[in-house]
Amino acid sequence: MQNNMQNNLINWYHQYHRQFPWRETENPYFIWISEIMLQQTTTEAVIPYFNRFLTTFPTITDLATASLEDVYKLWEGLGYYRRAKHIHETAKIIVHQYNGIFPNTHKEILALKGIGPYTAGAICSIAYHMPTPAIDGNVLRIISRQYLLKDNIAETKTQKHITSIVAELLMGYDASAFNQGLMDLGATICRPLNPKCDQCPIQKTCLAYQNNQQKVLPINIKNIKHKELHYITGIITYQDQFLLFQNPPGLLENLYGFVQYECESPYRFQEEFENQYHLPLSIVSYIQDIKHVFTHRTWHMHIYHFVLDKPIKGLYTLDDIHNLPLSTAHLKVLKSFLKHMK
């Protein structure tokens, strides 16, 4: 079963693999950046970001010596900005500890900030052809179906079991083609819903297919608490300038955004603002309600326009804002305001 499965998958990958710019190189730096960008983001969306990022920062040293704000600006729109902060910090570590050369052992790569087991496995197998598993949701699903595994893939013990299966499957085979073959198979054929089993290169060895369980597996039941948060979000202007603040450590760290408070009305917002900034605000108008979904929380932003009667620190023109790294959520807020004002 194993020999047929590996050979069929690898042969299929060589013939039908998807074309991406990060697949045209074995440069571990490029592969690392692509893998970090691909977390929580579709491949199609990543391509222009990847090309712009590596045109601006062609080497690890270029990235390490750039300002964090410049890195954030190139990341703007990708979301999950802590990823950008981690790659900037990691680039500095690689420059200082490895003379700007990406490390080449699994242990050293896994120790780098922002690099977990999947990313380390992907870099090691694709850049260095090491037989290291790269276990993500696609792989968990495929192996669950191949082996008719009825355990919950959201559980750590199941993930460890599947990792051991993949590690055994990799021995003696082209790890790069095998791991990337699993990625492509999961993205295009062995999909979560309605898998295209008639097109699958490893259908003959799939126990779920043989038992007509491919639309049942994998079992993936997560116990995640999702927060619903409601904010009054203030577009606060003074003449042709907008008041923005830079986020502290935590969610959206170092990114710029509009002032918002978890309160029930714009009048309560005025009170909160005056308590914090010691300046009065005038309410101009209601703009719009916007929803922005994060992994474990949803923001409901009720947007109002306020004005200041005197300048304050943190005012920016639209041209200034164009060069600032704004969070995706607050880019939506700005766009809604500008559309409202037309």
Steps between C-alpha positions, in 0.01 A plus 500: 500500500772745598712463188203551271379797700833688503589432137154585371488824696852609400444418133171690504667800666778516240242495222223720637640722779381858526742771389600753766803733515626337822512167318756631257771502766653295781615814680396435863447873564248525214327178606481622861337831397249320277404254773446777756292701252293193410388456860133606512523641144413353159776427249353736241496788748858432610667515157515882457601546866775242465637662184493853646651390829798322346556774244530742793690262728692262270723373782459424868740785576278743307204390709692516828622855439158635393273682743210307648263764362629433146445128551147563628424722202588222256291261710197730500190308401639152576376514858635318807773761531685318774636283219673805354648596836634147551668477161664839560631384839606164358688665214703694756575179690618329180728795419651509849523127570542349153671783307186554292492138377179308565572207736489151351400267783148423611583575865645845421215592265233389747662714770453819296223735609172459315596164348299202618519129411313535169709790369826340617403176328407680179828696487713197581332276243467754217827690538723225639317178394494367856237231577310726739118494520314827436165442664219745430126465458535359149735225615287414803198461272677293233667259742179467699325387182786286371516300822132521601595673824188571703668702774444875531778679305452808721655303788876508561533122534343448156730759345803327653382165364460644150843667526656161572319347201629774266854469639496132410351567155779749423791262560681435175286735292527854361381691807457828312273353231312283750421780745410747227296228332295465818452878509375511141286190534326645805446836332364372170368143530482357853296799612310529830161479325421302187847355431571428133582133555468416130805724435707391800841342427492304828139386484598131476668507840236713672316295763237771546416480128486121511257521793302795361603718794679777308213744562496418870870521582687668645338549837593859584316633804658806659413646835574869444333786679431785259452851638254748352611856581307821431683833466417858430775585252574868459612672183636805684605788278657840538474697174640261237678272747401174668585389852678163510681314773761224486387175661688379809634141532232241438243475221599718198821598680671816365237547228309825476126531549213724598395554859232259614340411830290203604198709593133527416463842333691786334417716800674255728789506250526877550529449874764228467702713259488808723612291799795367302606802293357789708344655190134534400357346181202601290291230330444562129328188368455125501688336212449125483526167686787273395585146607857368501572134584820384668582137581351498849302823509273720292499879517173680439603861437229766516667794325432865583665821385622738770696826476757670722506876552879509546795293375635204694795262466429215257333693217578384145394606152382244246843519334661424835266207557592355163851441636392363839431131573128494576320190622269341244203557730564874517576525129139389459395777739690765305359381167146510634551857622650621171214338308249664734656844443482485120 
